[in-house]
């Protein structure tokens, strides 16, 4: 196996330590992040992502929730803003203008999850990703909306997906990828498959397999051993860290996302 594209990172020895020492010194230069998510039945994912991103060093953060949560959330999260929702409490199609307006303000967007399952929300998210040209990180059930919509995701140059093996498998199947991502594949073959997948598609991938978190960008793959066990916890925390590090290092996404993994383990 040609290992020139495989970069092994240790938790106590970051591959790109220079990024750790060149972080923005003020909030004005630390980037503006927009966190989107939630539905009437829950908003834990965007709320948690907001907290993690603030700790990770984002300069400014806005959180956008469906207005079905306004009465519940406005007092405990005064910084939250609200967009139109469907009768069932998920984001409605009319929220698109607000999504795009807020994304124009931001240096990066995190679709944090808890979107629920709603056909109108699905159309909204597809339109948003297609019309927005900025950095977008997607995780948790936000990913599920795009596993079968491969064109707007796989060929979008500024998209990072933090997903499970099952979600990666679904994405690859709908993309008609020639190799199968399976739960029992060994690390060497997973690294090789991610190398091939991201060499031919523009999306960035962060996935955890057993005790290893893998980052794949443009055919380059890094692996980092982890002790994080809970599936939902690692995805959300890694996505929040990744969205911050990426918007602060836009021209070096592989280095930024790989370093974000280290920070996830530390924090």
ABEGO torsion letter per residue (X at the ends): XBAAABBBBBAABBABAAAAAABBABAAAAEBBBBBEEBAAEAAAAAAAAAAAAAAGBABBBBBBBAAAAAAAAAABAABBBBBBBAAGBBBAAAAAAAAAAAAABABBBBAEGAEBBAAAAAAAAAAAAABABBBBBBEAAAAAAAABAAAAAABABBBBBBBAAAAAAAAAAAGBABBBBAABBAAAAAAAAAAAAAABABBBBBBBEABBBBBBGGBBBBBBBABABAAAAAAAAAAAAAAAAAABAABAAAAAAAAAAAAAAX
